[in-house]
Amino acid sequence: MEKIVIEQIAVDAIIGVYAQERINKQVVLIDLELQYDASQACESDNIEHALDYHKVCLDIYQFVRDSKFHLIEALAKAIAMRVLSDDCVFSVRVNISKPDALEQAHTVRFELTQFQQG
């Protein structure tokens, strides 16, 4: 099984439960690992047979930028479901980091893996 990995999509977003987080956007970093059958793309060298990672990245960037989730867990689930709406993706791993969430730590990160149903 082949995969595409997109690392550190940086988005300014409203995310969090505290009052200042509901007003001020903060950076979230998103990593995606998408498993799909790339065998035809490997053979043909044709974008029509590949997963368009530019399109995926732009879609997730815009979705997160316009969202207002309270929890990174819920955001990760929504991202996973959005990616899995493309039937060619078998599974997705979503990592979301909030580098400015804690003064005492470099970052806070949540990871979720979802599989295509059926």
N, C-alpha and C positions, 0 to 999 in steps of 0.2 A: 504494500500500500504506500503510495507516494503522499507527500504533504507539501504544502506551501506554508511558510512561516513569515508572518508580518510582525515586526518588533517595534515597540514604542511609538504607537500612534499617539501623538500628544494633542490633547484636546482641553481647552478651557471650558469647564462645565459647572453647573450648579449640582453639587452632590454632597450630601451630608445631612445630619440631623440637628446640628446646632444652629442657632440663629444666624451667626455670621456666615455659615456655609450655605444658608438659604438665600443670602443676599449677594455674596461675593463669589464669583467664579474662581475655581481653582484648577490646577493642572491635574489631569488624570492621564496615565500612560497605559495603553492597551496593547497587549501582545495576543496575537491570534495564531493558532496552529490548526490548519484545515486539512483533513485527510480526504483525498478523492482519487479516482482512477485516472491517472495522468498518462497511461500507457499510449493512448492514441496521440496525445500531444507530443510525447517523446519521439514517436515514430514520424509524425507528419510535419513537425515544426510549424504548425499552423495555429494561430490564436483561437480559431473557431473550435478547436479541440481541447483548449486549455481553460482553466479557471482564471477569470480576469481579476487578478488581485488588485489592480488599480481601482476597478469598480467597487470591489469589496471594501477596500480601504476608505474610499471617498464616502460610500454609503454609511459605514460605521462612524466615521468622523462627523458627518452631518447629523446623524441620529443622536450621538452622544452630546454634541454641541447644543442641540435643541432640547435635550431632555432635562428633567428635574427630579432625578431619583434621590431618595433618602439614603439607601444602602448600596454599597458596591456589589453586594451579593445579588440584589434585584437587577442592577444594571448588567451584570455579567450574564444572568439568565436571559434577559431581553436581547442582548447582543447575540448570544448563542442561538436563540430561536430565530433571529433575523438571518443569521448566516445559514442555518439549516433549512431555511425556506427555499434555498437552491438545492434541488434534488440531487445534483452531482456531488454534493459534499456529504460524506459518510459520517464524519464526526468533526467536532470543533473543541479546541481547548482555548479558553479565554482567561487571560491573566489581567487583572486591573490593579494598578498601583496608584496610591495617593501619596506622592513624595512629601507633601507639606502637611500631612494629617497630624503628625506627632512631633513635638520638639525634641523628644528624647530618642527618636529613631530616624533612620535614613528614609524609610518608606513603610507603608502598610500595603500588603498585597493580598488579593483574593484570587483563587484559581478554581475554575469550574470546567468540567468536561461533559459534553452532551453528545449523544449519538442520534442519528437519523432514526425515526420510528418506522417500523414495518420492515 
